[in-house]
Amino acid sequence: MKALLEKKERLLQRITDRSEFLRGSITSVCSTCNRAGCICIGRSTGRARAYRLTYKDKQQKTRTVYIPRAQLAEARKMLDNYTKIKELMEKLFETNIAILKERSRS
């Protein structure tokens, strides 16, 4: 029982360590804006690359948020944290079931 409780505490700590997370996916979009003097006109391809986070809100409506290029690596790390948190939550669930079974035997 003590080992299960220690495992639970370790899992909770690992979840807390990943408190910055995002759910969704990042996409890149190439487009031109047709504004005079814009940077996308001066590019060799004539198109600017923009990054967007797409996610579902509480009402399951698709939302999109612009991600500046300078924050792209951070946003990707936050997406990875969400995946890891889901895995850790599953392990925590299994540990809680084991604790519940152990307590019912006592």
C-alpha positions as CSV (number, residue, x, y, z in Angstrom):
1,M,0.0,0.0,0.0
2,K,2.8,2.4,0.9
3,A,4.5,1.8,-2.5
4,L,1.2,2.6,-4.3
5,L,0.8,5.9,-2.4
6,E,4.4,6.8,-3.2
7,K,3.9,6.1,-6.8
8,K,0.8,8.2,-6.8
9,E,2.7,11.1,-5.3
10,R,5.5,10.8,-7.9
11,L,2.9,10.8,-10.7
12,L,1.2,13.9,-9.2
13,Q,4.5,15.7,-9.0
14,R,5.3,14.8,-12.7
15,I,1.9,16.2,-13.7
16,T,2.5,19.4,-11.7
17,D,5.9,19.8,-13.4
18,R,4.1,20.0,-16.7
19,S,1.6,22.7,-15.7
20,E,2.1,24.7,-18.9
21,F,0.3,22.9,-21.7
22,L,-1.9,23.4,-24.8
23,R,-4.4,21.2,-26.4
24,G,-4.9,21.2,-30.2
25,S,-2.6,21.2,-33.2
26,I,-0.3,23.7,-34.9
27,T,-0.5,24.3,-38.6
28,S,1.5,26.5,-40.9
29,V,-0.2,28.6,-43.6
30,C,1.4,30.3,-46.5
31,S,-0.5,33.3,-47.9
32,T,-0.2,36.8,-49.2
33,C,-2.1,39.7,-47.8
34,N,-2.1,42.0,-50.8
35,R,-1.2,45.0,-48.7
36,A,1.2,47.5,-50.3
37,G,4.6,47.3,-48.7
38,C,4.0,44.2,-46.7
39,I,6.9,41.8,-46.0
40,C,5.1,38.9,-47.7
41,I,5.5,40.7,-51.1
42,G,9.3,40.9,-50.7
43,R,9.8,37.2,-50.0
44,S,11.3,35.1,-52.7
45,T,8.2,32.9,-52.9
46,G,5.9,35.9,-52.5
47,R,4.2,34.2,-49.6
48,A,4.5,34.6,-45.8
49,R,4.4,31.6,-43.4
50,A,2.1,32.0,-40.4
51,Y,1.5,29.5,-37.6
52,R,-1.8,28.8,-35.9
53,L,-3.0,26.8,-33.0
54,T,-6.4,25.1,-33.7
55,Y,-8.4,23.7,-30.8
56,K,-12.0,23.0,-29.7
57,D,-13.6,25.0,-26.9
58,K,-16.1,23.8,-24.3
59,Q,-18.9,24.0,-26.9
60,Q,-16.8,21.9,-29.3
61,K,-16.5,25.0,-31.6
62,T,-13.2,25.1,-33.5
63,R,-11.0,28.1,-32.5
64,T,-7.8,29.4,-34.0
65,V,-5.1,31.4,-32.4
66,Y,-2.1,33.0,-34.2
67,I,1.3,31.9,-32.9
68,P,4.2,34.3,-33.5
69,R,7.3,32.6,-34.9
70,A,9.3,33.5,-31.8
71,Q,6.9,31.5,-29.6
72,L,6.6,28.5,-32.0
73,A,9.1,26.3,-30.1
74,E,7.4,27.1,-26.8
75,A,4.0,26.3,-28.2
76,R,5.2,22.9,-29.5
77,K,6.7,22.1,-26.1
78,M,3.4,22.9,-24.5
79,L,1.6,20.6,-26.9
80,D,4.1,17.8,-26.0
81,N,3.3,18.5,-22.3
82,Y,-0.4,17.9,-22.9
83,T,0.4,14.5,-24.5
84,K,2.6,13.6,-21.5
85,I,-0.1,14.7,-19.1
86,K,-2.7,12.5,-20.7
87,E,-0.3,9.5,-20.3
88,L,0.5,10.4,-16.7
89,M,-3.2,10.7,-16.0
90,E,-3.9,7.2,-17.3
91,K,-1.1,5.9,-15.0
92,L,-2.6,7.8,-12.1
93,F,-6.0,6.3,-12.8
94,E,-4.5,2.8,-12.8
95,T,-2.7,3.6,-9.5
96,N,-5.9,4.9,-7.9
97,I,-7.7,1.7,-8.9
98,A,-5.0,-0.4,-7.4
99,I,-5.2,1.7,-4.1
100,L,-8.9,1.3,-4.1
101,K,-8.7,-2.5,-4.5
102,E,-6.0,-2.6,-1.8
103,R,-8.1,-0.6,0.7
104,S,-11.2,-2.9,0.1
105,R,-9.1,-5.9,1.0
106,S,-8.1,-4.4,4.4
